[in-house]
Amino acid sequence: MSEMKSRREFANLALGSVAAMGLVAATTATAEAYQGNMERALSSLYEALGSLREASSNKGGHRVKAMNLIQEAISEVQQGVEFADDH
């Protein structure tokens, strides 16, 4: 049962990642300079987050902490893209 839930969570993450990437692509399309490195960074962060969510939870809290840090990194990268768009 937890495997099905895990797969469902991964599918939801994948859909969310695709939607977020679309938003980032739309945001960067209006920027003065193409921000391919930032888009690739976001893609890698979403992939890492998905892998951690699929990993077993017997990591003494470190897996959860890593997921939280990646979510913070995603937010920072998105803010960086927005900042570049505004300046």
C-alpha positions as CSV (number, residue, x, y, z in Angstrom):
1,M,0.0,0.0,0.0
2,S,2.8,2.4,0.9
3,E,4.4,1.6,-2.5
4,M,1.2,2.7,-4.3
5,K,1.0,5.9,-2.2
6,S,4.7,6.5,-2.9
7,R,4.1,6.1,-6.7
8,R,1.1,8.4,-6.4
9,E,3.2,11.0,-4.6
10,F,5.9,10.7,-7.2
11,A,3.3,11.1,-10.0
12,N,1.9,14.2,-8.3
13,L,5.5,15.6,-7.9
14,A,6.2,15.0,-11.5
15,L,3.0,16.8,-12.6
16,G,3.9,19.7,-10.3
17,S,7.4,19.8,-11.6
18,V,6.2,19.9,-15.2
19,A,3.8,22.8,-14.3
20,A,6.5,24.6,-12.4
21,M,9.0,24.2,-15.3
22,G,6.3,25.6,-17.6
23,L,6.0,28.6,-15.3
24,V,9.7,29.1,-15.1
25,A,10.0,28.8,-18.9
26,A,7.3,31.4,-19.3
27,T,9.0,33.7,-16.8
28,T,12.4,33.4,-18.4
29,A,11.0,33.8,-21.9
30,T,10.3,37.5,-21.0
31,A,13.7,38.1,-19.4
32,E,16.3,40.1,-21.3
33,A,18.7,37.2,-21.3
34,Y,17.9,33.5,-21.5
35,Q,18.4,31.8,-18.2
36,G,19.1,28.3,-19.3
37,N,21.4,27.6,-16.3
38,M,18.7,28.5,-13.9
39,E,16.2,26.4,-15.7
40,R,18.6,23.4,-15.6
41,A,19.2,24.0,-11.9
42,L,15.5,23.9,-11.2
43,S,15.1,20.7,-13.2
44,S,17.9,19.1,-11.3
45,L,16.5,20.2,-8.0
46,Y,13.0,18.8,-8.8
47,E,14.6,15.5,-9.9
48,A,16.6,15.3,-6.6
49,L,13.5,16.1,-4.6
50,G,11.6,13.3,-6.4
51,S,14.4,10.8,-5.7
52,L,14.5,11.7,-2.0
53,R,10.7,11.3,-1.8
54,E,11.0,7.8,-3.3
55,A,13.8,6.9,-0.9
56,S,13.1,4.9,2.3
57,S,12.5,7.0,5.4
58,N,15.0,5.2,7.6
59,K,17.6,8.0,7.4
60,G,17.3,9.5,10.9
61,G,15.5,12.7,9.7
62,H,18.3,13.6,7.3
63,R,16.2,12.7,4.2
64,V,13.4,15.0,5.3
65,K,15.9,17.8,6.1
66,A,17.4,17.4,2.7
67,M,14.0,17.6,1.1
68,N,13.3,20.8,3.0
69,L,16.6,22.3,1.9
70,I,15.9,21.4,-1.7
71,Q,12.5,23.1,-1.5
72,E,14.2,26.2,-0.1
73,A,16.8,26.0,-3.0
74,I,13.9,25.8,-5.5
75,S,12.4,28.9,-4.0
76,E,15.7,30.8,-4.1
77,V,16.3,29.9,-7.8
78,Q,12.8,31.0,-8.7
79,Q,13.3,34.2,-6.8
80,G,16.6,34.7,-8.7
81,V,14.8,34.2,-12.0
82,E,12.2,36.8,-11.0
83,F,14.8,39.2,-9.8
84,A,16.7,39.0,-13.1
85,D,13.4,39.6,-15.0
86,D,12.8,42.8,-13.0
87,H,16.3,44.2,-13.5
